[in-house]
Amino acid sequence: MDIPDQWEDIDLTGLHGLLMVIGAPDVGKSTFSQYLYKRLQGDSRKIAFLDGDPGQSRLGPPTTMTLAIHQGTGESLSGKEEIWRVFVGSVSPSRHMLPMLVRAAKLLGAAKGSGAETIVYDTTGLIDKDQGGLHFKQAKIELLNPSVILALQRGKELEPILTPFRRSGRVNIIDVKPSLATVERSPYMRRRYRRLRFTKYFENSHTITLDWSKVAVFPRPFFTKYGLVALEDKRGFALALGIAVDIQPHQRNVTLMIPEGRLGEVAALRVGDIMVDPASFEDQRI
């Protein structure tokens, strides 16, 4: 990992609460966020990491956002942290901005409820105003009220988002130079990354059949073959993802391919807006 000197010079002493990392695609947000998370683990604070990009997620399968909570010193993002996960239903904020805001708030509530004093939030790269990025990012900042924004920008691409907050003084903004080692990822590379993540997630899988009339279904019980579905607990956190491989509407049954592992009590199903081929694990929008 190429670490710019400016990253090393950031004073972490006064950084606490929600630390929101924002930037355009391919400026190294995830690399910087994980670097920051590891540095913060050098003291005794209870630290959390929110992987908030459902398209290029690091801690969970695509379409999800994941919160990892770590206590004290030691290796980070190792799988030993306490994990909370939510299902967005898509790999892009487009058409899913409101669900993403709601799910992010849910994860932050879980972090604070677990006693996390500092939360590093690695956000998506959507900043284009023509795609809704300006209003989406500003709404996220106003809703979640970060104590610090760490802004990675090559030029002034974030200023349409940040200028009102700079002038109002509502939030402390730290400008961060991107690493020179960042590489632009093509749409093909992003699709390939998701395919590999889905392949890994479902590599040891089995099927279960659920009667959807006996559980809650969000937003409504309309299933598509190979559609992605989340199995949720009663608090709305994702227990697992499943691919709908068979749908029996008259019996109100859906058969899902899910990964092996302890599932827990399923209180709800949440239907997503993408399909995942169970053979190739390529995804496409429904």
N, C-alpha and C positions, 0 to 999 in steps of 0.2 A: 504494500500500500504506500503510495507516494503522499507523504504528509507535508503540506506547506508549512513554512515557519509560522505563518500567522495563526494556524490552528493551534500550534504549540503555545503561542503567546496569549491565547484567550484565558483570562482570569476566571476560574470556576468558583472562586470563593463565594461570590454573592448570587450564584445561579441556583435557583430553586423554583419550585412550582412547575408549571407547564412550559417547557422549552420547545417551541414550534419551529421546525426546520422547513423553510420553503425555498422554492427555486423552480426554474424551468426544467424540462426533461434533460437528462444526461449532463447535469452539472455536478454530479457526485453527492446528491442529498443523502442517499442511503449509506455511502461510505463515511461521510462526515457524521451522520447520526450515530452510527455504530462506534466510530472513534470517540465521539463525545460521551456516549453511554459507558464505554470502557474506562475512560478517564474518570468519570464521576464515581465509578465503583472503587476508587482508591480511598474513600472514607467510609464511615459507618452508616451513612444515610441509606434508607430504603429507596432503591432506584427502580424506575419502570421504563420500559421501551414500548412505544406504540408503533407498530408496523402498519402504516395507514394507506398503503398503495395496493389496492386489490388486483391490479393488473400485473405488477412485478413484485409481489409479496415475497419476503425473505423467510418469515417465520411460520407461514401457513400456506395452504393451497391457494391458487388464484381464486378470486371472488371473495376473499375474506380479509378482515383486518384482525390483527392479533396483538394482544397486550402480554408482555412478559415482565414479571416482577422479580427483582433480585434483591436479596438482603446481604449487605456487607461486601467484603472483598471477594475476589476470585474470578474465574473465567466467566465471561458474559455470553449470552445467546448460545448457551451450550446444550440447551434442552433440559436443564435442571431447574429453570425458573418456574414459578407459578404462572400458568397460562390461562388466559381468557380469550375467547375468539367469537367474532360475530360474522354473519354472512351478509354481504352487500347484494349479491345476486347478479353481478356483472363484473367485468374486468376493467371498466371505465367509469369515471364519474358522470359521463354524459348520460342523461335521462335518469340518473340515480343520485343526484346531488342531495336531495332531502334525506333519503335513506342513509347516505354516507354521513351526513351531519348528525343524524339521530344515533347511528351506531358508534360514531366517535365519542359522542357525549356519554353513551352507555359504558364504553370502555374506560373513559376517564373517571366516571363514577366508581367503577370497580377498583381502579388504581387508588383513588383517594380513600375508598372504604377499606382497602387493605393496608392503609397507612403509608403509601408511597409519598415521600416528601418531594421527589423530583421526577418528572416524567419527560422523556425525550420523545417527541412526536415527529416521525418521518412521514411527510405528507406526499401527495401525488404531485406530478409536474404540470397539472392543468392551470395555466395562467392566462391563456389566450382569451381576450375579452370577447372575440367573435364566437367562441365556444362556451361562453358563460364563466370563464375562469376568473375574471375580475370580481364579479358579484359573489361567486362561490367562495373564493379565498377571503374576501372581506367579511362575508357572513360567518365563515368558520372562525375568523379571528374574533369577531364581536360575540359570537355565541360561546366559544370556549374560553375566551379571556386569558390568553397566555401571559405569563409574567415576562417572557422574553421571546422575541422572534429572531431567529438566526437566518439571515437572508443571503443565500448564495446566488450571485448574479455576475455575469461576465461584463455587462454594461449597465444599462438602466432599465432592463426589461421588467423589473419588479416594481418600479416607481409608481406606475398607475395604481397598483394595489396599496403600496406602503405610504405614499405621500400624505394621505389624510391622517394616518396614524402617527407619522412623524410630527406633523403640525399640531395635532391635538395633544401629543404627549401621553396618550393612553397606555402605551406599551413601550417597553425598552426594546430597541431594535439594534442588533449587532450585525454589521455587514461583514460577510465572510467571502474570501476569494476562493473560487473553485480550484480543485487540484488540476494541474496540467495533465495528469494521467487519465482524466476521464475520456471515455470513448463514446461516440454517438452510436446508439443502437437503432438499427433499421426495424421497420415493422416486422420483417421476417424474423429477426433475432428475438424480438419480443414475443412473437407467437411461439417460436421454438422454446423459449424459456418457459412459457406457460405449459406447453406440451410436456416438457421434461418434469415440471413440478407436478402436474396431474398424474403422469406415469408413476412417479415415485409415490405419490399419495395413495394411489389405488393398486400398488404392485401386489399386495396381499389382501385380496378382497373376497367377500362372499355376498350373498343376497339375503335380504329379509323382505317379508311382505307385511305391509301395515294397512289397517282399516282406517282410512282417513276420516271416517265419520266419528271416530272415537278420540280424535285429537284436534287441536286448533290448526287451521291452515291459513297462512298469510301469503299474499294478500287475498287469495281466493283459491278454492280447490280446482284449479285448471292445470292438469299435468300434460306434458309433452314427452313423447318417447325420446330418450337420451337427454331430457332436460335435467339440469342440475337442481338439487333440492337439499336444503339444510335440515337436519334433525336438531331441534332445539330443546333445551330444558325449560322449566317453568319460568325462569328469569329472562329468557330470550337469548341466552348464549348458545353458540353452536356446539353440539356434541360431536357431530360428524357431518360430512357431505355425502350425498348419494346421487347416483345416476339412475334415472327412471328407466328400467329395462323392460318393464311390462306394466300396462295399465288396464285395469278391469273396472270400467265405470259403473256397471250394473251392481257389482259387489262392493263398490267404493274401495277397492284395494289397489295399491300401487306397490310394485316390487322394485326395490332399490339395491343397486350394487354399492356396498359400503366397505371401507377398509376394516381389517381385523382390529380388534381391540375392545376394551371395555366401553360400553356405550352409555350406560346410565339410563334413567327414566326419560322417555321421549314425551314431551308435553305438547309439542307443536311441530309442524312442518312449514318451511318457508320456501316458496317456489321462486326460482331464479329466472333470469331472462337470457340464459345461454344454454346451449347444448354441448355436451362433451361426448365424443365418439368413444365407446368403451373398448374399441380395438386400437385405434390410433392415438386417442386422447387429444385430438385436435378439438378446439372449441370454435363455436360460431354463435352469433347472436340469433335468438329466436325471432 
